[in-house]
Amino acid sequence: MDLDAELARARDLDVSELADAIESIGFECTRCGACCKGYEGDDGPEPHTATVFPDEVRALQDAEPDPMEWRDVARPMPYGLAEGDDGPEGETFEWALQTTACGDCRFYEEDDDGRGACQVHEDRPLICETYPFSVALGGTSQPMGETVDEEGVVRAHECEGLGRDISREDAEELARALKERAIRELREARGVTEAYEPVETGPGEVVVHDSEGAKRPDGTRVQ
C-alpha cells in the first residue's frame, strides 16, 4: 500500500461530493448510544473500541476541569496483543478510547430517559464526530459496525439514525470532518511506519506504537 498516494487521494476528496453522498444516505443522531457502548460479540461481551490520535488524547486530558492521566483517556488497541498470565502483553498499534468496567466509552453517560450523551462532545475524536460514516480509502480505518450503505467513496455503518433527513449545512460539516479524518488517519499510518522500531516485551508488558514512537500504556515514551 502506497500511503503517500492514498494521502494525495484523501487531500483531493471533494467536500461537496462527500456532502452529496451523506445527503443521499441521510442521517440524524438519535442519541441511542449504540456507537459508544460495548456490545455482545460471538465470543462474549466486547468493549467499545474507537481509535484516537495521540494529540486527541492530550486534548481530552485537558477537556475536564481536572486534567486526566493518559490512562484515563486511552488504552492500547487490543488487536494484536496476546493474553498472558499477567494480562495483555506484546506490541500493538494505535490507541483506543478508554472504557468502563462494562465496556462502554468512559466519556459516555445516559440521562434519566436513557438518552446517550458525550461528556466531552466538543473535544470528541474525529472517529466519533464522523460516525456512522467513513471513506473507502486504503489505510483508513473503519468504525464499529458493518457497512450497510454506500455512495461513491462514502460508507455508512450500522446506525439507527441512517436514512433520516439531514440539512445541507450539517452534511457539509460532516463531510469536512470526514475528509479531515481520512487525511489524519493516513498521516498517522505513515508516521507509525516511519517511527516503528521493534521493542522486546516481557510478561505482562505492552508497547503501543504510534506516529510519535513507542509508548507504554501510560503514554510515556519507551527509551
C-alpha positions in Angstrom: 0.0 0.0 0.0 1.4 3.4 -1.1 0.4 5.7 1.8 1.7 8.8 0.0 -0.6 8.0 -3.0 -3.6 7.4 -0.7 -2.8 10.6 1.2 -2.9 12.5 -2.0 -6.2 10.9 -2.8 -7.6 11.9 0.6 -6.4 15.5 0.1 -8.2 15.6 -3.2 -11.5 14.5 -1.8 -14.2 17.0 -2.8 -16.2 18.1 0.3 -19.2 19.0 -1.8 -19.3 15.5 -3.3 -18.9 13.9 0.1 -21.8 16.0 1.4 -23.9 14.9 -1.6 -23.3 11.3 -0.6 -24.1 11.9 3.0 -27.3 13.7 2.0 -28.2 10.8 -0.3 -27.8 8.3 2.5 -29.3 10.5 5.2 -28.6 10.7 8.9 -29.7 12.1 12.2 -28.3 11.1 15.6 -31.0 9.6 17.8 -28.7 9.5 20.9 -29.2 5.8 21.2 -25.7 5.4 22.4 -25.0 2.2 20.4 -21.8 3.6 18.9 -20.5 4.5 22.4 -21.3 1.2 24.3 -19.8 -2.3 24.5 -21.7 -5.0 22.7 -22.3 -8.7 22.7 -19.9 -10.4 20.3 -19.6 -14.0 19.0 -17.2 -14.8 21.9 -19.0 -12.9 24.6 -19.0 -9.2 25.7 -16.8 -6.9 23.6 -15.7 -3.4 24.8 -16.3 -0.2 22.8 -13.3 0.3 20.5 -12.7 3.6 18.8 -9.3 4.8 17.6 -7.9 8.1 19.0 -4.8 10.0 17.8 -2.1 11.0 20.3 -2.9 14.7 20.1 -6.6 13.9 20.6 -5.7 12.0 23.8 -3.9 15.2 25.0 -6.9 17.3 24.1 -9.2 15.0 26.1 -6.8 15.1 29.0 -7.4 18.8 29.3 -11.2 18.7 28.5 -12.3 18.0 32.0 -11.9 20.7 34.8 -9.4 18.4 36.5 -6.7 17.2 33.9 -6.8 13.5 33.5 -4.0 10.9 33.2 -3.3 9.4 29.8 -4.7 6.0 31.0 -7.9 7.7 32.0 -8.4 8.7 28.3 -6.9 6.0 26.2 -5.9 2.3 26.3 -3.7 0.2 24.0 -5.6 -1.0 20.9 -6.3 -4.6 21.9 -5.8 -6.1 18.4 -2.6 -8.0 18.1 -2.0 -8.3 21.9 -1.7 -11.8 23.5 -3.4 -12.7 26.7 -0.6 -13.7 29.1 -0.7 -14.9 32.7 -0.4 -11.3 33.9 -2.9 -9.8 31.4 -2.4 -8.5 27.8 1.1 -8.4 26.5 3.1 -7.6 23.3 3.2 -4.9 20.8 0.2 -3.1 19.2 -0.5 -0.1 17.0 -2.8 2.9 17.8 -4.8 3.9 20.8 -8.4 3.2 21.7 -10.6 5.3 23.9 -10.7 4.1 27.5 -13.7 2.1 28.6 -15.6 1.4 31.8 -15.9 -1.9 33.5 -19.0 -2.7 31.4 -17.2 -1.9 28.2 -18.8 1.4 27.4 -16.7 4.5 26.4 -15.6 6.2 29.6 -17.0 9.5 28.4 -20.5 8.1 27.7 -23.4 8.8 30.0 -27.1 8.5 29.9 -29.8 10.8 31.2 -32.9 9.6 33.2 -34.7 8.9 29.9 -31.9 6.6 28.7 -30.7 9.1 26.0 -27.0 9.0 25.5 -24.6 11.9 25.8 -20.9 12.5 25.4 -19.2 14.3 28.3 -16.5 15.7 26.0 -18.7 16.4 22.9 -16.8 19.5 21.8 -13.4 17.7 22.0 -14.5 14.2 20.8 -12.2 12.4 18.4 -12.8 12.6 14.7 -13.9 9.0 14.5 -16.7 9.9 16.9 -17.5 13.1 15.1 -17.9 11.4 11.8 -19.7 8.2 12.9 -21.5 6.4 11.2 -19.6 7.4 8.1 -16.2 6.6 6.7 -14.4 6.8 3.4 -13.2 3.9 1.4 -9.5 4.7 1.0 -6.8 2.2 1.7 -5.0 2.9 5.1 -8.0 4.5 6.7 -9.8 2.5 9.5 -13.5 1.6 9.6 -15.6 2.4 12.6 -17.7 -0.1 14.6 -20.4 -1.9 12.6 -20.8 -3.4 9.2 -21.1 -1.3 6.1 -24.8 -1.1 5.4 -24.9 1.7 2.7 -22.5 3.4 0.3 -22.4 6.2 -2.1 -19.2 6.6 -4.0 -16.3 6.5 -1.5 -18.6 7.2 1.4 -19.6 4.2 3.6 -22.3 4.2 6.1 -22.1 1.8 9.0 -24.8 0.2 11.3 -26.7 3.0 13.0 -30.4 3.5 13.6 -30.1 7.2 12.6 -29.4 6.4 9.0 -32.0 7.2 6.3 -33.2 10.3 8.2 -33.2 13.8 6.6 -30.1 15.9 7.1 -29.6 19.6 6.2 -27.1 20.6 3.6 -25.2 22.6 6.3 -24.9 19.6 8.6 -24.0 17.3 5.6 -21.2 19.7 4.6 -19.9 19.9 8.2 -19.8 16.1 8.4 -18.1 16.0 5.0 -15.3 18.3 6.1 -14.7 16.3 9.3 -14.8 13.1 7.2 -12.1 14.4 4.8 -10.0 15.6 7.8 -10.3 12.2 9.4 -9.2 10.4 6.2 -6.1 12.7 5.9 -5.3 12.3 9.6 -5.6 8.5 9.6 -3.2 8.2 6.6 -0.7 10.7 8.1 -0.8 8.7 11.4 -0.3 5.4 9.5 2.7 6.9 7.6 4.1 8.3 10.9 3.8 4.9 12.6 5.5 3.2 9.6 8.4 5.7 9.8 8.8 5.7 13.6 8.4 1.9 14.1 11.2 0.0 15.8 10.5 -3.4 17.3 10.6 -3.5 21.1 11.2 -6.6 23.2 8.3 -7.1 25.7 8.3 -9.3 28.7 5.4 -11.0 30.5 2.6 -8.5 31.2 4.3 -5.8 29.2 2.5 -3.8 26.5 4.1 -1.4 24.0 2.0 0.9 21.7 3.5 2.2 18.5 2.0 5.5 17.2 3.3 8.2 15.0 5.4 9.7 17.9 7.2 6.4 18.6 6.9 3.5 21.1 5.0 4.2 24.3 3.9 2.4 27.4 0.2 2.2 28.3 0.5 5.3 30.5 1.7 7.3 27.5 5.3 7.6 28.5 8.0 7.0 25.8 9.9 3.8 25.7 13.6 4.7 25.9 
